[in-house]
Amino acid sequence: MESLTSASSTSSLLSLRSQFSKPRTPSVGLTHWVKPKPKPKLEVRCVLEAMNNASAAAENDKEVKLWGGRFEESVTDAVERFTESISFDKELYKQDIMGSRAHASMLAKQGLMSMSDRDSILQGLDEIERSIENGEFVWRTDREDVHMNIEAALTDKIGEPAKKLHTARSRNDQVSTDFRLWCRDAIDKIVARIRHLQVSMVILALKNEGLIVPGYTHLQRAQPVLLQHLLLAYVEQLERDASRLLDCRARQNFSPLGACALAGTGLPIDRFMTSDALGFTAPLRNSIDAVSDRDFVLEFLSANSITAVHLSRLGEEWVLWASEEFGFITPSDSVSTGSSIMPQKKNPDPMELVRGKSARVIGDLVTLLTLCKGLPLAYNRDLQEDKEPAFDSVKTILGMLEVSAEFAQNITFNQERIRKALPAGHLDATTLADYLVKKGVPFRTSHDIVGRSVALCVSKGCQLQDLHLKELRTMSPFFDEDVYEFLGVENAVKKFSSYGSTGSECVASQLDYWVTKLEIK
């Protein structure tokens, strides 16, 4: 019995020792227990140490920011990626270099740097500009933006003299100067494209002399008009678009350079010298306004949006006119596209996209309006976000203008189809009302008489010119034989004579004006 007890005790002790000598999965409630972590193998430890060493080395190798004097730590990679703008604002490199040239020359003249330093800076900037244009320049994200990239590259190239370039200048006035110069150049390009489209429209009008088309209101047939008159309406809209842009250009053509961060400077700079060198009208009067104002971009994008709406309306009209339901125009194959499934299709896609891309241009304006609406004075980093909407607006409107001109040069008006379509809609009704006014009938009375005459035509399935004189006289005794000189679309068009109207002589005068103004040979 004792031996059995002894064996049992020994077995129990061995079992307990076994349980406490190796880790075990904790039961419910033993949440304080932590499973021991195995030591990493030698190879893994080596890799981890290498990664840590590389990370520390990369931190140590980071270039000190030009503004980094008061900072003890570098920004994180996430912050650097989020705050950089070089991915898009390198578009301003030419304007940035132009501004730096003017600034360096002014500093030298004012005795704030030597002539020798100025010459080194100017030569270095020339070399950097050539490097950029040859595609050899390396844009660095860690240098944040176009200004810091160029300035740091200049320092790498010429050393100490480059460190004097930012005297009496902040990135706040620098970017505003660059952006104004860029917008000025962009306006000139857009106005040139507008002129090209105007010329294309006038030439298209000259090719279609005498062609009458239905004029529409509410997309319902209204009165007959000369096609030339209709095309010149778009030329007039485009003229106002160009005028708005040129007005905007004049208002934005003032220099922020020298306003510095917001308060100006106590150094003896000459803002009028840099303003003149850059082709500005004058320096902006208020340094706070100079660095914080983005009215010039808002106005620019607003003008672009109005132009885009005009182009969208032209696109809509030509898309409709190219449909089988209208059949008024046939675009050439060179400005049409097909369908991936329907072999017969020939689509006026360029003008559909002109209509569609107007939404982008309007959206760019709304983006910038929203960006600016809550900003206190003076400069805020939010304004970094003003570039991409402006760049997109300009690129889009230039494309819309170019393709609209291409389309205008490659369409044919189907004159026979248009002539066959003209009788429908009683387009001469208003001219008939004018006839009665000339006979002494008050207009409201004549309106009623012609309305009843049209109703008679609808019931008979005929046109006004098909009514017999007896039938017309049942409507009014003022109708006489000469009434037929006012009926029919050709006669109706001949009766228009007011300034700016669709009468043949008036339209000819309008055409002469545009041929002369646009110097069309």
C-alpha positions in Angstrom: 0.0 0.0 0.0 2.8 2.3 0.9 4.6 1.5 -2.4 1.5 2.4 -4.4 1.1 5.6 -2.5 4.7 6.5 -3.1 4.5 5.8 -6.8 1.4 7.8 -7.1 3.0 10.8 -5.4 6.1 10.6 -7.6 3.9 10.6 -10.7 2.0 13.7 -9.5 5.2 15.5 -8.8 6.6 14.7 -12.2 3.3 15.9 -13.8 3.5 19.2 -11.9 7.1 19.8 -12.8 6.3 19.1 -16.4 3.5 21.7 -16.3 5.6 24.4 -14.8 8.7 23.8 -16.8 7.3 24.8 -20.2 5.1 27.7 -21.4 1.4 26.9 -21.7 -1.6 28.7 -23.2 -3.3 30.6 -20.4 -6.8 29.7 -19.4 -9.6 32.2 -19.2 -8.9 34.9 -16.6 -5.0 34.7 -16.8 -4.8 37.8 -18.9 -1.6 38.9 -17.1 0.4 36.1 -18.6 2.5 37.0 -21.6 4.0 34.4 -23.9 7.8 34.8 -24.1 9.0 36.1 -27.5 11.6 34.0 -29.1 14.9 35.7 -29.7 15.3 36.7 -33.4 17.7 34.7 -35.4 21.1 36.3 -36.1 20.2 37.0 -39.7 17.0 38.8 -38.8 18.7 40.9 -36.1 21.3 41.9 -38.7 18.6 43.1 -41.1 16.7 45.0 -38.5 19.9 46.7 -37.3 20.8 47.6 -40.9 17.4 49.1 -41.5 17.6 51.2 -38.4 21.1 52.3 -39.3 19.9 53.2 -42.8 17.0 55.2 -41.4 19.2 57.1 -39.1 21.7 57.8 -41.9 18.9 59.0 -44.2 17.7 61.4 -41.4 21.3 62.7 -41.0 21.7 63.0 -44.8 18.5 65.1 -45.3 19.3 68.5 -46.7 18.7 71.3 -44.2 15.8 73.5 -45.4 16.7 77.0 -46.3 14.3 78.1 -43.6 15.5 75.4 -41.1 17.6 77.5 -38.7 15.2 77.4 -35.7 14.3 73.7 -36.2 15.9 70.8 -34.4 14.2 68.0 -36.3 13.5 67.4 -40.0 9.9 67.1 -41.2 8.5 63.6 -41.6 8.3 62.0 -45.0 4.5 62.2 -44.9 4.6 65.9 -44.2 7.1 66.4 -47.0 5.0 64.6 -49.5 1.8 66.4 -48.4 3.3 69.9 -48.4 5.4 69.8 -51.6 4.3 71.8 -54.6 7.2 71.2 -57.0 5.2 68.5 -58.7 3.0 71.3 -60.3 4.5 74.7 -59.6 7.6 74.0 -61.6 5.4 75.4 -64.4 6.4 78.8 -63.0 10.2 78.3 -63.5 10.6 80.8 -66.3 8.7 83.5 -64.4 10.6 82.7 -61.2 13.9 83.1 -62.9 12.7 86.3 -64.6 11.8 87.8 -61.2 15.1 86.7 -59.7 17.1 88.4 -62.4 15.2 91.7 -61.9 15.6 91.4 -58.1 19.3 90.7 -58.2 19.9 93.7 -60.6 17.9 95.9 -58.2 19.8 94.7 -55.1 23.2 95.5 -56.9 22.1 98.9 -57.9 20.9 99.7 -54.3 24.3 98.5 -52.9 22.8 95.5 -51.2 25.1 93.2 -53.2 28.2 93.7 -55.3 28.1 93.9 -59.1 30.3 90.8 -59.2 27.8 88.8 -57.1 25.0 90.1 -59.3 26.9 88.8 -62.4 27.5 85.4 -60.8 23.8 85.2 -60.0 22.6 86.1 -63.4 25.0 83.7 -65.1 24.0 80.9 -62.7 20.3 81.6 -63.4 21.0 81.5 -67.2 22.6 78.1 -66.8 19.8 76.8 -64.6 17.2 77.9 -67.1 19.0 76.2 -70.0 19.3 73.0 -67.8 15.5 73.1 -67.2 14.6 73.6 -70.8 17.0 70.8 -71.9 15.3 68.5 -69.5 18.5 68.0 -67.4 17.5 69.8 -64.2 16.6 67.5 -61.3 13.6 68.7 -59.4 13.8 67.7 -55.8 10.7 67.1 -53.6 12.7 67.8 -50.4 13.3 71.4 -51.8 9.5 71.8 -51.7 8.7 74.2 -54.5 10.0 75.9 -57.7 11.5 78.8 -55.7 13.5 76.7 -53.3 14.6 74.3 -56.0 16.1 77.1 -58.2 17.6 79.0 -55.2 19.2 75.8 -53.8 20.5 74.8 -57.2 22.0 78.3 -57.6 23.7 78.0 -54.3 25.1 74.6 -55.3 26.4 76.2 -58.5 27.9 79.5 -57.4 28.1 79.3 -53.6 27.9 82.3 -51.3 26.7 85.0 -53.7 23.4 83.0 -54.2 22.7 83.4 -50.5 22.2 87.1 -51.1 19.5 86.7 -53.7 16.7 86.4 -51.1 17.5 89.7 -49.5 14.4 91.8 -49.0 12.2 89.0 -50.6 9.9 86.4 -49.2 8.4 83.4 -50.9 5.1 85.2 -50.3 5.8 88.1 -52.7 7.9 85.9 -54.9 5.1 83.4 -55.7 2.6 86.2 -56.2 5.0 87.9 -58.6 5.6 84.6 -60.5 1.9 83.9 -60.7 1.0 87.3 -62.0 3.6 87.0 -64.7 2.4 83.5 -65.6 -1.3 84.6 -65.8 -0.3 87.6 -67.9 1.5 85.3 -70.4 -1.5 82.9 -70.3 -4.0 85.6 -71.1 -1.9 86.6 -74.2 -2.1 83.0 -75.4 -5.8 82.7 -74.9 -6.6 86.0 -76.6 -4.5 84.8 -79.6 -6.6 81.6 -79.7 -9.8 83.6 -79.5 -8.7 85.7 -82.5 -8.0 82.5 -84.4 -11.5 81.2 -83.7 -13.0 84.5 -84.7 -11.2 84.5 -88.0 -12.4 80.9 -88.6 -16.0 81.9 -87.9 -15.9 84.9 -90.2 -14.3 82.9 -93.0 -17.1 80.3 -92.6 -19.7 83.1 -92.8 -18.1 84.5 -96.0 -18.4 81.0 -97.6 -22.2 80.9 -96.9 -23.4 84.3 -98.3 -27.1 84.6 -98.6 -28.0 81.3 -96.8 -31.1 81.6 -94.7 -31.6 79.4 -91.6 -34.4 79.1 -89.1 -33.8 81.3 -86.0 -34.9 79.8 -82.7 -36.2 80.9 -79.4 -37.1 78.3 -76.7 -35.7 75.9 -79.3 -38.8 76.6 -81.3 -38.7 78.1 -84.8 -39.0 81.9 -84.5 -37.9 84.0 -87.5 -35.7 83.5 -90.5 -32.1 84.8 -90.2 -29.0 84.8 -92.4 -26.5 82.1 -91.4 -23.8 84.8 -91.6 -25.7 86.8 -88.9 -25.9 83.8 -86.7 -22.2 83.0 -87.0 -21.3 86.6 -86.3 -23.2 86.5 -83.0 -20.6 84.0 -81.8 -17.8 86.3 -83.1 -19.4 89.1 -81.0 -19.4 86.9 -77.9 -15.8 86.0 -78.4 -14.9 89.7 -78.8 -16.3 90.4 -75.3 -14.4 87.4 -74.0 -11.1 88.8 -75.3 -12.0 92.2 -73.9 -12.7 90.8 -70.5 -9.4 89.0 -70.5 -7.5 92.1 -71.6 -9.3 94.2 -68.9 -8.2 91.5 -66.4 -4.7 91.6 -67.7 -4.5 95.4 -67.1 -5.8 95.0 -63.5 -3.4 92.2 -62.6 -0.4 93.9 -64.1 1.0 95.4 -60.8 4.1 94.1 -59.0 4.0 92.5 -55.6 7.8 92.1 -55.6 9.5 93.7 -52.6 6.4 93.4 -50.4 8.3 90.6 -48.6 6.3 88.5 -46.1 3.6 91.1 -45.6 5.1 94.2 -44.0 7.7 95.3 -46.5 11.3 95.8 -45.5 13.6 98.4 -43.9 16.3 97.8 -46.5 16.7 100.5 -49.2 15.1 98.6 -52.1 13.6 100.1 -55.3 10.3 98.4 -56.1 9.7 100.7 -59.0 12.9 99.4 -60.7 11.8 95.8 -60.4 8.3 96.6 -61.5 9.6 98.3 -64.7 12.1 95.5 -65.4 9.2 93.0 -65.3 6.9 95.0 -67.5 4.4 95.8 -64.7 2.5 99.1 -64.6 3.6 99.9 -61.1 4.2 98.3 -57.7 1.2 97.4 -55.7 0.6 100.1 -53.1 -0.2 98.0 -50.0 2.3 95.2 -49.1 -0.3 93.2 -47.1 -2.6 93.2 -50.1 0.3 92.4 -52.4 1.0 89.0 -50.9 -2.5 88.0 -50.0 -4.5 89.1 -53.0 -5.8 86.4 -55.4 -8.4 88.6 -57.1 -6.4 88.6 -60.2 -6.6 84.8 -60.5 -10.3 84.8 -59.6 -11.1 87.3 -62.3 -9.0 85.4 -64.8 -10.8 82.1 -64.1 -14.1 83.9 -64.2 -13.3 85.3 -67.6 -12.3 81.8 -68.7 -15.5 80.4 -67.4 -17.6 82.8 -69.4 -15.6 82.0 -72.5 -16.1 78.3 -71.8 -19.9 78.8 -71.6 -19.9 80.6 -74.9 -18.0 77.7 -76.5 -20.3 75.2 -74.9 -23.3 76.9 -76.4 -21.6 76.8 -79.8 -20.8 73.2 -79.3 -24.4 72.4 -78.3 -25.8 74.1 -81.4 -23.4 72.3 -83.8 -24.0 69.0 -82.1 -27.8 69.5 -82.7 -27.3 70.7 -86.2 -25.2 67.6 -87.1 -27.9 65.2 -86.0 -30.3 63.5 -88.5 -33.2 65.4 -87.0 -31.6 68.7 -88.1 -29.1 67.7 -90.7 -28.0 71.3 -91.2 -24.2 70.6 -91.1 -21.9 67.7 -92.0 -18.5 67.6 -90.2 -15.6 66.2 -92.2 -14.1 62.9 -91.1 -11.1 64.7 -89.8 -13.1 66.2 -86.9 -15.5 63.2 -86.3 -15.2 59.9 -84.5 -17.0 56.6 -84.8 -18.6 54.0 -82.5 -17.0 50.9 -81.2 -20.2 48.9 -81.8 -22.3 50.8 -84.4 -20.5 50.9 -87.7 -22.7 53.6 -89.2 -22.0 56.3 -86.6 -20.2 59.5 -87.3 -20.1 61.6 -84.1 -19.2 65.3 -83.7 -17.2 64.3 -80.5 -14.9 67.4 -80.5 -17.8 69.7 -79.9 -19.4 67.4 -77.4 -16.2 67.5 -75.4 -16.1 71.3 -75.8 -19.5 71.3 -74.2 -18.4 68.9 -71.5 -15.0 70.5 -70.7 -16.8 73.8 -69.9 -17.7 72.1 -66.6 -14.0 71.7 -65.7 -13.3 75.4 -66.3 -16.3 76.4 -64.2 -15.3 73.9 -61.6 -11.8 75.4 -61.5 -13.3 78.8 -60.7 -15.5 77.4 -58.0 -12.5 75.6 -56.4 -10.6 78.9 -56.2 -13.5 80.9 -54.9 -14.0 78.3 -52.1 -10.3 78.3 -51.4 -10.2 82.0 -50.8 -13.5 82.7 -49.0 -12.3 82.1 -45.5 -8.7 83.3 -45.5 -7.6 86.0 -43.0 -4.9 88.5 -44.0 -2.2 88.1 -45.0 -0.6 85.1 -46.7 -1.8 81.5 -45.8 -0.4 78.2 -47.0 -3.9 77.4 -48.4 -2.9 79.7 -51.4 -0.5 77.0 -52.5 -3.6 75.3 -53.9 -4.4 78.2 -56.3 -2.0 77.0 -59.0 -3.5 73.7 -60.1 -7.0 75.1 -60.8 -5.5 78.0 -62.8 -3.2 75.7 -64.7 -6.1 73.4 -65.5 -8.4 76.2 -66.5 -5.8 77.7 -69.0 -4.9 74.3 -70.5 -8.6 73.4 -71.0 -9.7 76.7 -72.4 -6.8 76.7 -74.9 -7.8 73.3 -76.1 -11.5 74.2 -76.4 -10.6 77.2 -78.5 -8.2 75.3 -80.7 -10.6 72.4 -81.5 -13.6 74.8 -82.0 -11.5 76.6 -84.7 -10.6 73.2 -86.3 -14.2 72.2 -86.3 -15.3 75.5 -87.9 -12.8 75.0 -90.7 -14.1 71.4 -91.4 -17.8 71.6 -91.6 -20.2 72.0 -94.5 -23.7 73.5 -94.3 -26.2 71.4 -96.2 -27.9 74.2 -98.1 -30.5 72.1 -99.8 -31.6 70.4 -96.6 -31.8 73.8 -94.9 -33.9 75.2 -97.7 -36.4 72.3 -97.6 -36.7 72.8 -93.9 -37.4 76.5 -94.0 -41.1 76.6 -94.8 -42.1 74.9 -91.5 -42.9 77.0 -88.5 -44.4 80.2 -90.1 -41.1 82.1 -89.7 -42.6 85.1 -91.6 -45.4 85.7 -89.1 -43.7 88.6 -87.3 -42.9 90.3 -90.7 -46.6 90.0 -91.5 -47.5 91.7 -88.3 -45.0 94.5 -89.2 -46.9 94.8 -92.5 -50.1 95.6 -90.7 -48.3 98.1 -88.4 -47.1 99.9 -91.5 -50.8 100.1 -92.6 -51.7 101.9 -89.4 -52.9 98.9 -87.3 -51.8 99.0 -83.6 -49.2 96.2 -83.0 -51.3 94.4 -80.4 -54.2 94.2 -82.9 -51.9 93.1 -85.7 -50.4 90.4 -83.4 -53.9 89.0 -82.8 -54.8 89.2 -86.5 -51.6 87.3 -87.6 -52.1 84.8 -84.8 -55.6 83.9 -86.1 -54.1 83.7 -89.6 -51.5 81.2 -88.4 -54.3 79.2 -86.8 -56.1 79.1 -90.1 -52.9 77.8 -91.8 -52.5 75.1 -89.2 -56.0 73.9 -89.8 -55.4 73.9 -93.6 -51.9 72.5 -93.4 -50.4 75.3 -95.4 -48.1 78.4 -95.0 -49.1 82.0 -94.7 -47.9 82.8 -98.3 -50.3 80.0 -99.5 -53.4 81.8 -98.1 -55.6 83.6 -100.7 -56.1 87.3 -100.3 -59.8 86.7 -99.7 -58.9 84.5 -96.7 -56.5 87.1 -95.4 -59.1 89.8 -95.7 -61.5 87.8 -93.5 -58.9 88.4 -90.8 -58.4 92.1 -91.6 -59.5 94.5 -94.3 -56.0 96.1 -94.3 -54.5 93.2 -96.2 -53.9 94.1 -99.9 -52.0 92.6 -102.9 -48.7 94.0 -101.6 -48.9 91.6 -98.6 -47.2 88.9 -100.6 -44.0 91.0 -100.7 -43.7 90.3 -97.0 -44.5 86.6 -97.0 -42.0 83.8 -97.4 -38.6 83.6 -95.7 -36.7 85.3 -98.5 -39.0 88.3 -98.5 -39.1 88.4 -94.7 -35.3 88.7 -94.5 -35.3 91.5 -97.0 -37.6 93.6 -94.8 -35.2 93.7 -91.9 -33.5 97.1 -91.8 -32.8 98.1 -88.2 -29.2 98.5 -87.0 -27.7 95.1 -86.1 -30.5 93.2 -87.7 -30.5 90.2 -90.0 -31.2 92.2 -93.1 -28.8 91.6 -96.0 -27.3 95.1 -96.0 -26.9 95.1 -92.2 -25.2 91.7 -92.2 -22.9 92.8 -95.0 -21.9 95.8 -93.0 -21.2 93.6 -90.0 -19.0 91.3 -92.1 -17.0 94.2 -93.5 -16.4 95.4 -90.0 -15.0 92.0 -88.8 -13.0 91.4 -92.0 -11.3 94.8 -91.4 -10.8 94.4 -87.7 -9.4 90.9 -87.9 -7.3 91.8 -90.9 -8.7 88.9 -93.0 -7.3 88.9 -96.5 
